[in-house]
Structure formats: structure tokens, C-alpha cells
Amino acid sequence: MALTISLPDEILRKAEELAASEQISLEELVVAALSEQFAGAEYLRRRGERASAERFRAALDQIPDTEPEPCDRLP
């Protein structure tokens, strides 16, 4: 199956440079990048299925109720 896509010139240039530095074709780079995205999405979907509000609240209960360090305070 063939697909033609349009990419901004800067993205295409960077993709071509990365593919060349990895010594793979641009097509192989795109396939690898999409495969990683699909795997990441699947991982998050499975983790989400295991999540529960009850377990989240239990985890929050483990955090001490103290003032944050000065470097962690919001402006």
C-alpha cells in the first residue's frame, strides 16, 4: 500500500537527516516512529484499564500533608 503525505519542509529535512545518521531509509524511520507511537498508546491503554479512583486516592493518602520546598512552589 502506498500513501503520500505532506510534511513541513523543516520536519522533512530533520527526518531525512535522522534517517541518514541512522543509515536507514526515510520510510524505515517513519515506520519505526509510528510503531513506537502505537506501542506507547497501547501501553497507556492497558495501564488505564488497570487504574481505579480508589487506588489513586490510596496513593494520594501516602503523600504527607506538608508545605512544598521553596523551589517546588508555584509562583
NUSEMAR-827342 format. One record per residue (C-alpha): residue in one letter; x, y, z. Coordinates in steps of 0.1 Angstrom, whole numbers, plus 5000, padded with zeros to 4 digits. Layout:
<nodes>
- a/X/Y/Z .
...
</nodes>
This chain:
<nodes>
- m/5000/5000/5000 .
- a/5013/5035/4991 .
- l/5005/5067/5008 .
- t/5016/5102/5000 .
- i/5018/5127/5029 .
- s/5028/5163/5031 .
- l/5052/5174/5058 .
- p/5065/5209/5066 .
- d/5099/5214/5050 .
- e/5117/5217/5083 .
- i/5102/5184/5096 .
- l/5111/5166/5064 .
- r/5147/5179/5065 .
- k/5152/5168/5101 .
- a/5136/5134/5093 .
- e/5159/5129/5063 .
- e/5190/5139/5084 .
- l/5180/5115/5112 .
- a/5174/5087/5087 .
- a/5208/5093/5071 .
- s/5225/5094/5105 .
- e/5209/5061/5114 .
- q/5217/5047/5080 .
- i/5181/5038/5073 .
- s/5156/5049/5047 .
- l/5131/5077/5054 .
- e/5104/5051/5050 .
- e/5120/5029/5077 .
- l/5123/5059/5100 .
- v/5086/5067/5096 .
- v/5076/5031/5101 .
- a/5097/5029/5133 .
- a/5084/5062/5147 .
- l/5047/5052/5140 .
- s/5053/5018/5156 .
- e/5067/5034/5187 .
- q/5037/5057/5189 .
- f/5013/5027/5186 .
- a/5031/5007/5212 .
- g/5031/5037/5236 .
- a/4994/5042/5231 .
- e/4987/5005/5237 .
- y/5008/5006/5269 .
- l/4988/5036/5282 .
- r/4955/5020/5273 .
- r/4964/4988/5292 .
- r/4976/5008/5322 .
- g/4944/5028/5321 .
- e/4923/4997/5322 .
- r/4940/4987/5355 .
- a/4936/5021/5371 .
- s/4909/5029/5396 .
- a/4899/5060/5415 .
- e/4902/5041/5448 .
- r/4938/5031/5442 .
- f/4946/5067/5431 .
- r/4931/5081/5463 .
- a/4951/5055/5483 .
- a/4983/5066/5467 .
- l/4975/5102/5474 .
- d/4969/5093/5510 .
- q/5005/5082/5512 .
- i/5018/5118/5504 .
- p/5025/5138/5536 .
- d/5004/5169/5540 .
- t/5033/5194/5543 .
- e/5043/5227/5526 .
- p/5064/5222/5494 .
- e/5100/5232/5493 .
- p/5106/5268/5481 .
- c/5119/5255/5448 .
- d/5087/5235/5443 .
- r/5062/5263/5449 .
- l/5041/5278/5422 .
- p/5047/5315/5415 .
</nodes>
